[in-house]
Amino acid sequence: MSATKKKMTKPVRQDPVQNAFVIKSGSALKNWRKDRGISRPLFAQIADCSERTLATYEGKTRLPAKFSRPVTESARLILALQELAGDNAALKDWLQKPNTAFDKRTPLSLIKSGEVDVLWRMVHQIRQGSFA
């Protein structure tokens, strides 16, 4: 892939308000996911979409807004959790193991049931040093 093409797609954009990135293209999503060792099935579960949908959008030059937002939110959650886990393999295991902090539910089940706020609260508390 040429440098010109990379510049044209602008795959990841810094958001100055939130000082975070926004995934703008399918190739950026695919590369980002692979760089972090996140499989397509796992990312599809976290982003609440089918593997087929994810594969289709990973082939697009520009992600539609309706898909870009949940993908970016999912990527931000993964980044926060990886920061705490320190290891991609440890994160994948942690997501799928029952956790006493979540009433023996798996973190992935919390994500699937729309309770991502529980994980964000945990991330915030650990960052603040107050998670018990």
C-alpha positions, 0 to 999 in steps of 0.5 A: 500500500502506498503512502499516498493511499494511507494519507487519503483514507485517514484511518484514525483521527485524533479527536481534540475534544476527547484526546482520543482516536476515531476509527474512520476506515475499514482497513484501519479497523482491521489493522487496529484489531489485528495489531491488538490480537483481537479476533474478528469474532471477539470484536464483533461480540464487543461491538454488538454486530455479526462477524459478517457485518464486521468483515464487510465493513473492514473492506470499506474505504470509509465506515458509515457513521452508524457503524463508526461510533460503536466500533470506536466506542468498542475500541476505546473500551478495549484500549482501556481494558488492555491498559489495565490487563497489560497483556492482550492474551490476559485480556482475552482470558479475563473477558471470558472468565466469570468474575466475582466482582460482577456477581460471577458474570463474565465481562463479555456477558456484561458487554453483550447485555448492554452493561458496559458502564459497569466495566467503565466504572471499574476502569475509572475506579482502578485508575483512581486507585479505589476499586475494591 
